[in-house]
């Protein structure tokens, strides 16, 4: 009885092992290679598969999803003999499970070494400034080289990224000083441009002020000239009237004109700021006589105006008569 139980248990275990060796379930994102007596025959895609017992077996279980491999840090000498530390990452994907399984041994290690060697080649052909400023160009060149090298392995290199670029400490300090000097230079240029713009604005303001001042002086001169012209016209008219009076023999007009000029000259002499002594004419009677003559002229003018008014009222339609009387004169 116990022997039968032991046999039954052993048979069940053998059956389970047999089933697991014959029936294979491939998960999504994986592919299995099948070997028959050690030779590759086919690739199992995701799903359930049945193998020939004792003849076929699973060779390699390949990951078909995109993978990220780390590129170790290494020191690289640039074209201008500067030492920099470079590391990166590479994104790969297995496209052909059979070639990836049987054409290269230790695929991650092989790809990492391939990336390191090509990274030294690409960075070593560039100067330090180009290495620091052209990471995209380095990534593009590396991707082209790595993709071409891994294509026979059934691997597709999707992206390569430089994670870190570390120049030496002395170069870092020199770069910091260079950046500071560049910032200071830009600040000086900006300040100089500001002063230039301010000077231009001040010059424009002074120019406009000078133009307006010149226009003001021009307008004032024009006004002064016009006033002098009108004053000269009035003086000319007055002189013409006096000349006509002289021609008619009117001596009172001459006396009025002379007396007016005499009084104006005496007034100017008295108002002069540099005149410390007031000069009084010795013959004040002549001045009084002149003023009296002016008064008589005013009275005579009023009488003549009254006579003309009475004549117009008496004979509005008749021609006015000329007065034959003589005008009394004052010597």
Rosetta blueprint (number, residue, H / E / L):
1 X L
2 X H
3 X H
4 X H
5 X H
6 X H
7 X H
8 X H
9 X H
10 X H
11 X H
12 X H
13 X H
14 X H
15 X H
16 X H
17 X H
18 X H
19 X H
20 X H
21 X H
22 X H
23 X E
24 X E
25 X E
26 X E
27 X L
28 X L
29 X L
30 X E
31 X E
32 X E
33 X E
34 X E
35 X E
36 X E
37 X L
38 X L
39 X E
40 X E
41 X E
42 X E
43 X E
44 X E
45 X L
46 X L
47 X E
48 X E
49 X E
50 X E
51 X L
52 X L
53 X L
54 X L
55 X L
56 X E
57 X E
58 X E
59 X E
60 X E
61 X E
62 X E
63 X E
64 X L
65 X L
66 X L
67 X E
68 X E
69 X E
70 X E
71 X E
72 X E
73 X E
74 X E
75 X E
76 X E
77 X E
78 X L
79 X L
80 X L
81 X L
82 X L
83 X E
84 X E
85 X E
86 X E
87 X E
88 X E
89 X E
90 X E
91 X E
92 X E
93 X E
94 X E
95 X L
96 X L
97 X H
98 X H
99 X H
100 X H
101 X H
102 X H
103 X L
104 X L
105 X L
106 X L
107 X H
108 X H
109 X H
110 X H
111 X H
112 X H
113 X H
114 X H
115 X H
116 X H
117 X H
118 X H
119 X H
120 X H
121 X H
122 X H
123 X H
124 X H
125 X L
126 X L
127 X L
128 X H
129 X H
130 X H
131 X H
132 X H
133 X H
134 X L
135 X H
136 X H
137 X H
138 X H
139 X H
140 X H
141 X H
142 X H
143 X H
144 X H
145 X H
146 X H
147 X H
148 X H
149 X H
150 X H
151 X H
152 X H
153 X H
154 X L
155 X E
156 X E
157 X E
158 X E
159 X E
160 X E
161 X E
162 X E
163 X E
164 X E
165 X E
166 X E
167 X E
168 X L
169 X H
170 X H
171 X H
172 X H
173 X H
174 X H
175 X H
176 X H
177 X H
178 X H
179 X H
180 X H
181 X H
182 X H
183 X H
184 X H
185 X H
186 X H
187 X H
188 X H
189 X H
190 X H
191 X H
192 X H
193 X H
194 X H
195 X H
196 X H
197 X H
198 X H
199 X H
200 X H
201 X H
202 X H
203 X H
204 X H
205 X H
206 X H
207 X H
208 X H
209 X H
210 X H
211 X H
212 X H
213 X H
214 X H
215 X H
216 X H
217 X H
218 X H
219 X H
220 X H
221 X H
222 X H
223 X H
224 X H
225 X H
226 X H
227 X H
228 X H
229 X H
230 X H
231 X H
232 X H
233 X H
234 X H
235 X H
236 X H
237 X H
238 X H
239 X H
240 X H
241 X H
242 X H
243 X H
244 X H
245 X H
246 X H
247 X H
248 X H
249 X L
250 X L
251 X H
252 X H
253 X H
254 X H
255 X H
256 X H
257 X H
258 X H
259 X H
260 X H
261 X H
262 X H
263 X H
264 X H
265 X H
266 X H
267 X H
268 X H
269 X H
270 X H
271 X H
272 X L
273 X L
274 X L
275 X L
276 X L
277 X L
278 X L
279 X L
280 X L
281 X L
282 X L
283 X L
284 X H
285 X H
286 X H
287 X H
288 X H
289 X H
290 X H
291 X H
292 X H
293 X H
294 X H
295 X H
296 X H
297 X H
298 X H
299 X H
300 X H
301 X H
302 X H
303 X H
304 X H
305 X H
306 X H
307 X H
308 X H
309 X H
310 X H
311 X H
312 X H
313 X H
314 X H
315 X L
316 X L
317 X L
318 X L
319 X L
320 X L
321 X L
322 X L
323 X L
324 X L
325 X L
326 X L
327 X L
328 X L
329 X L
330 X L
331 X L
